[in-house]
């Protein structure tokens, strides 16, 4: 019940295209759903996050869509750029960092 | 503001040898986490500290792993003896207290990559 499932495992997108990564969770007690971006040799860094009281959050080219009834959320990267090539992790937590669980990651490659 | 600092960045040891990793969190962050990240996988929690108290160590393999955070600031994670399967990246993260604007974000260091031969 603590698991967060993520797909696809890898994704190749042309420059300017839309990248979409999906996640699903089971534990309805989760109340914070972030996406982390990780470049090789670096630690994960927060990209964007959402709480379950809204269905969508947009920051620049990055949008989270949240479906509470389906227990699913997704990351959309518009106008994908080669600099977006990284590994993306969805995560879920409750109570301000307790029980923080990460998905297995999606390796995104944006071709120039 | 300095980020989470970890050392060493890389460590290569023979199996059965001991190894230690050090983490200095962001100033004012009372919650500290140690995560294990295997190649191609997401981070997995090993232990979480609130100040100097380990509040969640349920995933820490206590037969060979130990951790301490004596003064509620920096922390050390030790493995003794190391096994081949311990080869991974050990990530440290920290976060603000709930009463000081914690948004839920974890701030990660760059990690310590361990190779056990």
Interface residues (C-beta under 8 A of the other chain):
Chain A: X6 X32 X34 X41 X42 X43 X44 X45 X46 X49 X89 X91 X93 X96 X97 X98 X100 X101 X102 X103 X104 X105
Chain B: X4 X31 X33 X40 X41 X42 X43 X44 X45 X48 X56 X91 X93 X95 X98 X102 X103 X104 X105 X106 X108 X109 X110 X111
